Amino acid sequence: MDNKINIGLSDVKCFLQTLNYTWNGKVKLNNSIQQVTSFDDLDGNRDVLTSLILLEDDARVCKDVVITETSFVFYQQTLDLMDIDATFEYEVEIDYTEQWVRFLAHEYGKQYKDYVKQLCKKMRQLEVNKAKHEFDKIKEIKSEIIRKLKTKLCHLQKLEDIVDNVEELKK
């Protein structure tokens, strides 16, 4: 997108303060604590969680989070005991997306509103294209099923014709 919003770490810090957290810009990465230098260091997706080191009521907590220009979600780690390997899974702890979007809309005004509208328009078009592609795949599958069905029905008809044309049937 060409009108990218320049969200900064200060925006994240201010938003976290509205949630009663204090953040000094530190994250936990590969069992070491690092200072982030830009929002891009936080910007992630569900597969790449960032662990923020936060202060909550003077207690240090580590929160796994995914932050983008349009989402802000805390995740919690759970142990999947049903899995043979007993792997860790992540599930949504708290989704602050709505509050985050409102916060950024308040901070950036029309620029953010235009950005979100353009993003949603682009995503809708992608979804429509995906749906069209899926529909085309369904049509191909349907055609193949019909072709196979016609082949089977023709085969069955031929079997019936063969049986009907046998003059002497064993009784």
Disulfide bonds with the S-S distance in Angstrom:
none
